[in-house]
């Protein structure tokens, strides 16, 4: 219940300020517009559009998800949260907020890619849906724990993408492979290994985040 209360606080605060939403919306629109203008009338391969999709998603996450704990430091509410809630509760509330933000952001990006890029053709929607769901969970979990790590650093903006890249790289590479399989029309059974890697990544990151967050939050 406390996790939901923390999520509700963050969500209502976001609705008032619209900091993350505006940053994400502007980044997505500008990035996709630049890609469209750069391509012009040239025809690009479907694999390239699949790669561009996850590149846009990665950098969008870098621009909008870093403030999960930074906002608490800026408002000086960190000590209050430490007193009224357990670390696992705080992490769960922040994770729920980032999950909602990631799914909304990536759904919008995917719809824009389907509409604006004719070569982005998926032959196996179920496979892409599975990779999309578990990929978003992995991005949200990783981004949340990284945001906690950098919240007390002086150079937050620079440190966030530097830490995120090596942690998210295995996830992005797996998602690129699964997107390629979805475009080729491969079955879910034929992509079992990649899906298993994706799920294992999510489980490992979620477990490690809950184990480490107690030390990070009280540091």
N, C-alpha and C positions, 0 to 999 in steps of 0.2 A: 504493500500500500504506500509506503514511504517512497519507493522507487517511482510509482505512478505520480505521486505528489511532486517529486523533483522534476520528472518529465513535464508535467503540466506547467510548473513554474517556468521552465526553459521555453516551452512552446508558446505560452502567453507572452513572455518577454520577447520572443522572436517575432510574434505577430505585431507587437508594438513597434519594435525597432526595424524589423525586416533586414537586419544586417546580413545574415548568412544567405537568405533567400535572394536579396538583391545582388549580392556578390556572385552567387551561383548563376542567376539568370543572365547577368551581364556577361560573365565569362563564357557561358554556353553560347549565347547569341553572337558574341564577337568572334569566338573561335570557329564556329561553324560558318559564319559569314566569310571569314578569311580563307577557310578551306574552299568554299564555293568559288570565291573570286580567283583564288590561285589556280583552281582546276579549269575554270572557264568552260569551254566547249569540249575539252579533252575527255575521253572516256577512260575511267579508271577501273581496275579489276575489282571483283567482289571481295577478294582477300584483303586488298588494301583498305577498302571501306570498313571491313571488320576490324582491322588494326587501328584505323583512325577512331573508330567508335570507342575502343577501350583506352586509347590515348587521351581523348577528350574527357572521358569519365575519370581517369586518374588525375589529370590536372584540375578538373572541376572539384574533385574531392580535396585537393591540396588548397584550393582557394576558399572553400566554405566550411570545412569541418574542423579546422584548427582551433576554433574558439570555444570548444566544449568546456574546457577548464580555464582558459585564459580569461574569459568573461568573469569568472568567480574571483580571480586574482585582481582584476581591474576594479571590481566593485567591493573588494575587501570582505567577501562573504565566505572565504575559504574556512576560516576558523569557526564560523557559525555552523557550517555544514559538518565539520569535524566533530563538533560537540553534540549535534542532534541526530546524527545518522551514522550507521556503520559503513565502513569503506565499500563493502559489497553492494550495499543499497545505493550509495552515491554512483558507483560505476554502472549499476543496472539502469538507473534513471537517465544518465548521460548516454548510455548505449541505446536505449529505446528512442531517445530524441534523434541521435545520429542515424539509426536504422530508418526512421521515418523520412528524414531528410535525404538520405542516400537513395531510397527507393523512389521517392518523388522526383529527385534530380535525374536519376538514370532512366526512369520511365520516360521522362520528357525528352531526354537526349536520344533514346532509342526510337521514339516516335518521329522525331525530327529527321533522323537518319533514314528511316523507312520512307518518309515523304519526299525528302530532298535528294536522296541518292538512289537512283533506279538500280544501280549495280549491287546495292545492299539487299540481296535476295536470299531469304532463308528457306531451305527446303525441308528442314526438320524443326518445326517451332517448339516441340516438346523438349528437344535437346537444348535449344537455346534458352528456353524458359528455365530449365533446371540450372544451367550454368549462370543465368542471370540472377536467379534467387540466391544461390549459394555464393556467387561472386559478390553480390551486394552485402551479404552478411559478413563476408571476410573483409571487405573494404571498411565497413562500419566498425567492426571490432578492432581492426588494426589502427584505424584513424583515431578511435577513442582513447586507446592506451597510449598512443604516441602523443596525443594532445595533452594527456596527463603528465607525461614525461617532460614536455617542453614548456609547460605552463609557468614554471618558476625560473626559466632561463631568460637572459636579457635579450638575446636575438631570436625571438620566437618565430618570426616570419621566415628567417633563413634556415633555422634548424629543422622545422617541420618537414619540408620536402626532402632534406638531406637524410633524415631518419626514415622517412616513409618509403623512399625508393628501394633500398635493399630489402625491406620487410615485405613490400607489396609486389616486388618483381616476380617471385615464383607464382603468386596468384594471377598476375596479369598475363604471364606467359601461358599458364594453363587455360585461362579464359580465351586467349587468342586461338589456342589449339582447338578448343571446344567450339568456338564460333566458326572456325574453318570447317570442322566436321558438320556443323549444322547447315552450313552453306552447301556442302557436298551431298547432304542428304543421308549421312551415316546414321545408323540406328543408335539408340541409347545403349543397347547391349554392347555394340562395337566400341563405344566410348567409355566403357565401364572404368578403365584404369584412370583416365583423366578425371572422371567424376569422383572417383574414390580419393584421388589426390586433392581435389577441391574440398571435399567434405573433411578430410583429415586436416587440411590447412585451417579450416574454420574451427574445428574442435581443439586443435593445438593452440591456436591464437586465443580462443575464448578461455581455455583452461589456464594458460600462462598469464593472461590478463588479470583474471581474478586472483591468482596466486601472488602476482607481483604488485597489484594495485595498492594493497595494504601498506607496503613499504614505500611506494612512490608517494602516496597521499599524505603519509605522516612525516615524510622527509623534510 
